[in-house]
Amino acid sequence: MVGAMPLDEAALPLEAISGNKHLQQLTPKQAPRAKADDCEWYEEEIDDDLKLSYALNRSVTLPSFASIYQREGMRMTESLLIASVLHRGTSKYQEIALLDTKHFGKALIIDGKMQSTEKDEFIYHESLIHPPLLFHPNPKTVFIMGGGEGSAAREVLRHKTVQRVLMCDIDEEVVDFCRKYLTVNHEAFNSHKLCLVINDARAELEKSKEKFDVIVGDLSDPVEGGPCYQLYTKSFYEHILKPKLNDHGIFVTQAGPAGVLTHKEVFSSIYNTLRHVFKYVQAYTAHVPSFADTWGWVMASDHPLDLTAQQINARIIDRIEGELVYLSGEFLISSTIMNKSVHQSLVDETHVYTEDDARFIYGHGRACCI
């Protein structure tokens, strides 16, 4: 789920695990004295009064520093950091890190937000990719907006009918970082069927003369101040994206948190916006443990999305190389059934995404290691 968030032109210090966030200051007296069997923790602030913590396998004490800078009116201070950092990097758009967590294995962190982990990324990527390709009668060409991690392309390339995949991500440094360090996706990056383009997805679609059977939105959540929210708007869907779909084409997008307490942030709005553009729109959800929430996706087409569980299972067997770990026909059908609270919100939602009237996920994420 990799997308670009612009940062200031000045590069962030490499000592920081993630950019665009508040980092907790730790003085020597405050720094924990870990016993031999203790571990350090990566902490992600997901709201003003809610944090998630992930235990780390190895720890390295990084040099203390004091860097105070301004971005969008937010004051940020960085000091002593203790982290288990396998790899790290900075682009002009984002801060990237690969952490070694005890519970989820290797974890990709972008701008202080958990993007995916070794143990459960298959849930997110199978849910994003396989439903639209299975519902399409014969998918041959796929356009991926974002997806620099490479996992979305990996799942697309498992489909025997697919002949060409165009993956468009704005951040070349993120793509290079993931290609180098996420070994599970090496084969996908090296596939002759994959065409990798470094560009803004909107600009690439606008200039493209090619149409696609499936278009995938593997983008960051809509965040205030970032460019990605413009790729969730009605005008983008209606005037740029939809004309680039072939007949029977299907669009799918990740649609943010979809839990009982979080689905009104952006999930219900994305669903309703797509209802104003396409004849048939289907929302579905799955729990992603490393996100500590239920996650949402939305499929849209001008042709019915009405396969049975048995038909889906038959297509899985016929079309996909290897075994799916998460999805089956029965589970995919069940994932479209919302609990009463979320279902009613989708029915009642009136908000439509526009450039001037958008909803946003909380901040860019604020993270620290303690």
C-alpha positions as CSV (number, residue, x, y, z in Angstrom):
1,M,0.0,0.0,0.0
2,V,2.7,2.4,-1.0
3,G,2.0,5.9,-2.1
4,A,3.8,9.3,-2.2
5,M,3.4,12.0,0.4
6,P,5.4,15.1,-0.3
7,L,8.1,16.2,2.2
8,D,10.0,19.4,2.4
9,E,13.0,19.6,0.0
10,A,15.4,19.4,2.9
11,A,16.2,15.7,3.5
12,L,15.2,14.3,6.9
13,P,18.0,12.9,9.1
14,L,18.7,9.3,8.3
15,E,18.8,8.6,12.1
16,A,15.1,9.0,12.1
17,I,13.0,5.9,11.5
18,S,10.2,7.7,9.9
19,G,9.5,11.3,8.8
20,N,6.6,13.6,9.0
21,K,5.7,12.9,12.6
22,H,6.4,13.9,16.2
23,L,9.1,11.7,17.7
24,Q,9.0,11.3,21.5
25,Q,11.9,12.9,23.2
26,L,13.9,10.6,25.4
27,T,16.4,12.1,27.9
28,P,19.0,9.7,29.4
29,K,16.9,9.5,32.5
30,Q,13.8,8.7,30.6
31,A,15.4,6.1,28.3
32,P,14.4,2.6,29.5
33,R,17.1,0.4,31.0
34,A,16.4,-2.9,29.2
35,K,17.3,-6.2,30.8
36,A,19.0,-8.8,28.8
37,D,15.6,-10.4,28.0
38,D,13.8,-7.2,27.3
39,C,13.1,-5.8,23.9
40,E,12.6,-2.3,22.4
41,W,9.3,-1.1,20.9
42,Y,8.3,0.7,17.8
43,E,5.3,2.9,18.7
44,E,2.9,4.3,16.2
45,E,0.5,7.0,17.2
46,I,-2.7,6.6,15.1
47,D,-4.8,9.2,16.9
48,D,-4.5,11.8,19.6
49,D,-5.4,9.3,22.3
50,L,-4.4,5.9,20.7
51,K,-1.1,4.3,20.1
52,L,0.0,0.9,18.8
53,S,3.3,-0.7,19.9
54,Y,5.3,-3.4,18.2
55,A,8.1,-5.3,20.0
56,L,11.4,-5.4,18.1
57,N,13.9,-8.3,17.8
58,R,17.2,-6.4,17.8
59,S,18.1,-3.0,19.1
60,V,20.6,-0.4,18.0
61,T,21.1,2.9,19.9
62,L,21.3,5.6,17.4
63,P,23.1,8.9,18.0
64,S,21.1,11.6,19.7
65,F,20.4,14.7,17.8
66,A,18.1,17.7,17.9
67,S,16.4,18.7,14.7
68,I,13.5,21.0,14.8
69,Y,11.7,21.9,11.6
70,Q,8.4,23.1,10.3
71,R,6.0,21.4,8.0
72,E,2.4,22.4,7.4
73,G,2.3,24.3,10.7
74,M,3.4,21.2,12.6
75,R,6.4,21.5,14.9
76,M,8.6,18.4,15.0
77,T,11.4,17.5,17.4
78,E,13.7,14.5,17.1
79,S,16.1,13.3,19.8
80,L,17.4,10.1,21.1
81,L,16.0,7.1,19.2
82,I,16.4,3.4,20.0
83,A,15.5,1.2,17.1
84,S,15.8,-2.1,15.4
85,V,16.4,-0.9,11.8
86,L,17.2,-3.4,9.1
87,H,17.4,-0.8,6.4
88,R,16.4,2.8,6.1
89,G,16.2,5.5,3.4
90,T,14.9,8.9,2.5
91,S,13.4,10.2,-0.7
92,K,12.2,13.6,-1.6
93,Y,8.7,12.3,-0.9
94,Q,8.9,9.9,2.0
95,E,10.9,8.4,4.8
96,I,11.3,4.6,4.5
97,A,12.3,2.0,7.0
98,L,12.4,-1.8,7.3
99,L,12.0,-2.9,10.9
100,D,12.5,-6.4,12.5
101,T,9.4,-7.0,14.7
102,K,8.9,-9.9,17.0
103,H,5.3,-10.6,16.2
104,F,5.0,-9.7,12.5
105,G,8.5,-10.2,11.1
106,K,9.9,-7.6,8.8
107,A,7.7,-4.5,8.7
108,L,7.8,-1.8,6.0
109,I,7.2,1.6,7.5
110,I,6.6,4.7,5.4
111,D,6.2,8.1,7.0
112,G,5.6,6.6,10.4
113,K,2.8,4.4,9.1
114,M,2.8,0.6,9.1
115,Q,2.5,-0.4,5.4
116,S,2.8,-4.1,5.5
117,T,4.5,-6.9,7.4
118,E,6.1,-10.2,6.5
119,K,3.5,-12.3,8.4
120,D,0.2,-10.8,7.2
121,E,0.7,-8.7,4.0
122,F,-0.9,-11.6,2.1
123,I,-4.3,-10.7,3.6
124,Y,-4.2,-7.1,2.2
125,H,-2.7,-8.0,-1.2
126,E,-4.8,-11.1,-1.9
127,S,-7.9,-9.0,-0.9
128,L,-6.9,-6.1,-3.1
129,I,-5.9,-8.0,-6.3
130,H,-7.7,-11.3,-6.7
131,P,-11.4,-10.2,-6.4
132,P,-11.4,-7.8,-9.4
133,L,-9.3,-10.2,-11.5
134,L,-11.5,-13.2,-10.7
135,F,-14.7,-11.2,-11.4
136,H,-13.4,-10.1,-14.8
137,P,-14.2,-12.6,-17.6
138,N,-10.7,-12.5,-19.0
139,P,-8.2,-10.0,-17.5
140,K,-5.2,-9.5,-19.7
141,T,-4.0,-5.9,-18.9
142,V,-3.7,-4.4,-15.5
143,F,-2.7,-0.8,-14.3
144,I,-1.5,-0.4,-10.7
145,M,-1.6,3.0,-9.2
146,G,1.1,3.1,-6.6
147,G,2.1,-0.3,-5.4
148,G,5.8,0.5,-5.2
149,E,6.3,-2.3,-2.7
150,G,5.8,-4.8,-5.5
151,S,3.4,-7.1,-3.7
152,A,0.3,-6.1,-5.7
153,A,2.2,-6.8,-8.9
154,R,3.3,-10.1,-7.5
155,E,-0.3,-11.2,-7.0
156,V,-1.5,-9.9,-10.4
157,L,1.3,-11.9,-12.1
158,R,0.0,-15.1,-10.6
159,H,-3.0,-14.9,-13.0
160,K,-2.4,-17.0,-16.1
161,T,-4.5,-14.7,-18.4
162,V,-2.5,-11.6,-17.5
163,Q,-0.2,-10.5,-20.3
164,R,0.9,-7.0,-19.2
165,V,1.1,-5.2,-15.9
166,L,1.8,-1.4,-15.8
167,M,2.8,-0.3,-12.3
168,C,3.0,3.4,-11.8
169,D,4.5,4.8,-8.6
170,I,5.7,8.4,-8.1
171,D,8.6,7.6,-5.7
172,E,11.6,5.9,-7.4
173,E,13.5,5.7,-4.1
174,V,10.7,3.7,-2.5
175,V,10.5,1.3,-5.5
176,D,14.3,0.8,-5.5
177,F,14.3,0.3,-1.7
178,C,11.5,-2.4,-1.9
179,R,13.1,-4.1,-4.9
180,K,16.3,-4.4,-3.0
181,Y,15.2,-5.4,0.4
182,L,11.8,-7.2,0.0
183,T,13.1,-10.4,-1.4
184,V,9.7,-12.0,-1.7
185,N,9.0,-9.7,-4.6
186,H,12.2,-10.1,-6.6
187,E,10.5,-12.4,-9.1
188,A,7.7,-10.0,-9.7
189,F,10.1,-7.1,-10.3
190,N,12.1,-9.2,-12.8
191,S,9.0,-10.4,-14.8
192,H,9.0,-9.5,-18.5
193,K,5.3,-8.8,-18.1
194,L,5.8,-6.0,-15.7
195,C,6.3,-2.4,-17.0
196,L,7.5,-0.1,-14.2
197,V,6.8,3.6,-14.7
198,I,8.0,6.3,-12.2
199,N,5.3,9.0,-12.5
200,D,2.2,10.5,-10.9
201,A,-0.6,7.9,-11.6
202,R,-3.0,10.6,-12.6
203,A,-0.6,12.1,-15.1
204,E,0.2,8.7,-16.5
205,L,-3.4,7.7,-17.0
206,E,-4.2,11.1,-18.6
207,K,-1.5,10.7,-21.2
208,S,-1.9,7.0,-21.8
209,K,-3.6,5.9,-25.0
210,E,-3.9,2.4,-23.6
211,K,-6.9,0.9,-21.9
212,F,-6.9,-1.7,-19.2
213,D,-9.1,-4.6,-18.1
214,V,-8.4,-3.9,-14.4
215,I,-7.2,-0.7,-12.7
216,V,-5.9,-1.1,-9.1
217,G,-5.6,1.7,-6.5
218,D,-2.8,0.6,-4.2
219,L,-2.3,4.1,-2.8
220,S,-1.7,5.6,0.6
221,D,-4.8,6.7,2.5
222,P,-6.1,10.2,1.7
223,V,-4.2,12.5,4.0
224,E,-4.6,16.3,4.3
225,G,-1.7,18.0,2.5
226,G,-0.8,15.0,0.4
227,P,-1.5,14.4,-3.3
228,C,-3.2,11.0,-2.9
229,Y,-6.6,12.2,-1.8
230,Q,-7.0,13.7,-5.4
231,L,-7.0,10.1,-6.6
232,Y,-10.1,9.3,-4.6
233,T,-12.3,12.1,-6.0
234,K,-15.4,11.8,-8.2
235,S,-13.8,13.9,-11.0
236,F,-10.7,11.7,-11.2
237,Y,-12.8,8.5,-11.2
238,E,-15.3,9.8,-13.8
239,H,-13.1,11.8,-16.2
240,I,-9.7,10.1,-16.0
241,L,-9.9,6.6,-14.6
242,K,-13.1,5.2,-16.0
243,P,-12.4,6.2,-19.7
244,K,-9.2,4.0,-19.4
245,L,-11.1,0.9,-18.6
246,N,-12.0,-1.6,-21.4
247,D,-15.5,-3.0,-21.8
248,H,-16.2,-5.1,-18.7
249,G,-13.4,-3.3,-17.0
250,I,-13.2,-3.3,-13.2
251,F,-11.6,-0.8,-10.8
252,V,-10.6,-1.7,-7.3
253,T,-9.1,0.5,-4.6
254,Q,-8.0,0.1,-1.0
255,A,-10.4,2.2,1.0
256,G,-8.9,2.6,4.4
257,P,-10.0,1.5,7.9
258,A,-13.4,-0.2,7.9
259,G,-14.0,-1.1,11.5
260,V,-17.0,-0.2,13.6
261,L,-15.2,2.8,15.0
262,T,-13.3,3.8,11.9
263,H,-15.3,3.2,8.8
264,K,-16.7,6.7,8.6
265,E,-13.2,8.3,8.2
266,V,-12.9,7.5,4.5
267,F,-14.3,4.0,3.7
268,S,-18.0,5.0,3.5
269,S,-17.1,8.1,1.5
270,I,-15.0,6.3,-1.1
271,Y,-17.8,3.7,-1.5
272,N,-20.4,6.4,-2.0
273,T,-18.2,8.4,-4.4
274,L,-17.8,5.3,-6.6
275,R,-21.6,4.8,-6.6
276,H,-21.9,8.1,-8.4
277,V,-19.6,7.0,-11.2
278,F,-20.2,3.3,-11.7
279,K,-23.4,1.2,-12.0
280,Y,-22.2,-1.6,-9.8
281,V,-20.1,-1.1,-6.7
282,Q,-19.2,-3.7,-4.1
283,A,-17.5,-3.0,-0.8
284,Y,-15.7,-5.8,1.2
285,T,-13.6,-6.0,4.3
286,A,-11.0,-8.2,6.1
287,H,-9.2,-7.9,9.4
288,V,-5.5,-7.2,9.0
289,P,-3.7,-8.0,12.4
290,S,-0.8,-5.6,11.9
291,F,-3.1,-2.7,11.2
292,A,-5.1,-3.6,14.3
293,D,-8.3,-2.9,12.5
294,T,-10.7,-4.2,9.8
295,W,-9.6,-2.9,6.4
296,G,-11.8,-2.0,3.4
297,W,-11.7,-2.3,-0.4
298,V,-14.2,-1.2,-3.0
299,M,-14.7,-2.8,-6.5
300,A,-16.6,-0.9,-9.2
301,S,-17.7,-1.7,-12.8
302,D,-20.5,-0.9,-15.2
303,H,-21.1,-4.7,-15.5
304,P,-22.6,-6.9,-12.7
305,L,-20.3,-8.3,-10.1
306,D,-22.4,-11.4,-9.4
307,L,-20.3,-14.6,-9.3
308,T,-21.2,-17.3,-6.8
309,A,-18.7,-18.8,-4.4
310,Q,-18.5,-22.0,-6.6
311,Q,-17.8,-20.0,-9.7
312,I,-15.0,-18.0,-7.9
313,N,-13.5,-21.2,-6.6
314,A,-13.5,-22.7,-10.1
315,R,-11.7,-19.6,-11.5
316,I,-9.1,-19.7,-8.6
317,I,-8.2,-23.2,-9.7
318,D,-8.2,-22.5,-13.4
319,R,-6.5,-19.1,-13.4
320,I,-4.1,-18.7,-10.5
321,E,-0.6,-20.2,-10.2
322,G,-0.2,-21.7,-6.7
323,E,-2.4,-21.8,-3.7
324,L,-4.1,-18.7,-2.3
325,V,-3.4,-18.4,1.5
326,Y,-6.4,-16.3,2.4
327,L,-9.2,-16.0,-0.1
328,S,-11.7,-18.6,-1.2
329,G,-15.0,-18.2,-3.0
330,E,-17.0,-18.6,0.2
331,F,-14.9,-16.2,2.2
332,L,-14.9,-13.6,-0.6
333,I,-18.7,-13.6,-0.7
334,S,-18.8,-13.4,3.1
335,S,-16.4,-10.5,3.2
336,T,-19.0,-8.4,1.3
337,I,-21.5,-8.7,4.2
338,M,-21.0,-5.9,6.7
339,N,-22.1,-5.7,10.3
340,K,-25.3,-3.7,10.9
341,S,-23.4,-0.5,11.9
342,V,-21.2,-0.4,8.8
343,H,-23.9,-1.5,6.5
344,Q,-26.2,1.2,7.6
345,S,-23.4,3.8,7.2
346,L,-22.8,2.7,3.6
347,V,-26.5,3.0,2.9
348,D,-26.9,6.4,4.5
349,E,-23.6,8.0,3.3
350,T,-24.1,11.2,1.3
351,H,-20.5,12.6,1.1
352,V,-18.9,12.6,-2.3
353,Y,-15.1,13.1,-2.6
354,T,-14.1,16.3,-4.4
355,E,-10.9,18.3,-4.4
356,D,-12.7,20.9,-2.3
357,D,-14.6,18.6,0.0
358,A,-12.5,15.6,1.0
359,R,-12.2,13.5,4.1
360,F,-8.8,12.5,5.6
361,I,-7.1,9.9,7.7
362,Y,-5.6,11.2,10.9
363,G,-2.3,13.0,10.2
364,H,0.7,11.4,8.5
365,G,1.4,9.2,11.5
366,R,3.7,10.0,14.4
367,A,6.1,7.3,15.5
368,C,8.9,6.6,17.9
369,C,10.8,3.8,19.4
370,I,11.0,3.6,23.2
